[in-house]
Amino acid sequence: MKKHIVLSIFIALFGLFIFNSCSNKSDNTPPPKTKTQLLTQATWKFKSATIGGIDATGQVQACQRDNVLTFLSNGSGSGDEGATKCNAGDPQTYAFTWNFASGETVIHTSSPLFTNGATDFTLQSMSEDELVVEMLYTPPVGPAATVVITFIH
């Protein structure tokens, strides 16, 4: 009789172990994308700009608002002037290099991506479809200003 009780308990415990082992614990959620993957997955187009929280989109030259930026995972990148060029003699596309700096909180480019702009862009946020960066803008006349620029895919 004791053997049957022990055997029954053993079978019950073994069954629970098997049931728990077979339960659907697999998580099919892919790991979050890295900043490099988010930055390089598609081209970026200018959406808006603010200075001190005030909309400054209209102050960005139209010839720069239609530019398209491409960042490649090997650290190279390109810009396309879009339909409107700032100077007729400018090439349609231009190359630059980029890298993350300061623990992936800054995107450093080899040349400014905006006229009178800096080559360092501090990341404010980055998602699958939006990139928000902060850049120092130094106009030909007047004080420098921090501009927050939003790009989209």
N, C-alpha and C positions, 0 to 999 in steps of 0.2 A: 504494500500500500504506500509506504514511504517512497519507494522507487517511482511509483506512478506520480506522486505529488511533485517530487524533485524533477522528474522528466517533464511533467506538465509545465512547471515554472520555467525550466530551461527552454522549452519550445516557445513559450509565451515571450520570454525575454529575447530569444533569437528572432522571433517574428517581429517584435518591436524594432530591433536593431536593423533588420532587413528593410522594414517599412520606412524608417527614418533615412536609411541610406539611399533608398530609391525615390524619395520625395524630390520634387522639382526645385532644387536649390540653385540651379545654374542661372546665372545672370547674363543675359545676352546683351546687356548695355555695353556699348564699346567704351573704351577709356576716353576721357576728354582729350580733345586735340591740343597739341602743343601750340605755343604762340607762333612758332615758325610755320606749322601747318595752317593755322588760321590766316596768317599774313600772306602765305603763298598759294592758297587754294584757288584764287580767282583775281581778276583785275579789280582795281579800286577807282572809283569815280568820286569827285568832289560833290559834297551835298550842301554843306553850310560852314560858316565861320562866325565866331563870336569873339568880341573883345570885352573883357569885364562883364560878361553875361549879356551883352547887348549885341544884337544881330549885326554882323559886319559882312555878310555874304555879298552885298552889293558893292563893297569896297574892293573885293577881289576882282582883278581884271577878268573880263569875259574870256580872254584868250587863255587864261589859266584854269577857269572853272570847267572847261570842257576837256581838260587833259585826263588821260587814263594812265594809271600807274600799275606796273607789274613788278612784283617782287618774286624772285626765284629762290628756291631753297639752297642753292649753291652760293648765295651772297651777291648775286648780280641782280640787276633790275633794269627796267626801261620805262621811259615815259613816252606817250604819244600825244602830240600837240592837239589832236582832235580837229574839228572843222575850222577853228579859228586860231591862227598863229599870231603871236605878239609882234613878230617881225617877219616880213615876207621871206627874208633870206634864211630864217631858222629851219633846221632840218625837221622833217615830220616826226622822227623819233630820236631819242637820245638815250644814252646808257649811263648807268650809275652803279655803284656798289653799295651794299648796305650790310649792317651787322647790328645785333643787339648789344647794348652796353648796360652797365649798372644793374646787373642781375635781371636782364630782360625787361627793364622798365623804360628803356630809351632805345629808339631806332635811330641809328647814326647812318647818314648817307654821305657819299663822297662829294656830292655837290648839292646846293640848295634845290629844292623841288618847286619853290615859289620865289619870284623876284624879291630880293631884299630879305629873304627868309634865312633861317639858320639851317644847319645840317643835322641838328639833333631834335628829335621829336619825342617828347615824353608821353608815354602811353597813359591815357585816362581810362580807356576801356577798349576791349576787342572781343567781338563775337563772330559767329558764323557769317553775318551779313553787315556788320558795322564796325568801323575803326574810328576811334576818337583820340586825337593827339593834341598836344600843346606845343607851340613853337614860338620862339622869339622872333619878332618881326622888327627890323630896323629900317624905317623909311629914310629916304634921302634927306628929308628935313623933319625935325621934330624928334620927340623921345621914342625910344623903343617900346614896344608893346607885346604882351603875351597874347597870342591868338590861339583859340581852340578850334580845331578843324575836324569836321566829321566827313568821313568817306563811307561810301556804300558799294556793294557789288552791283 
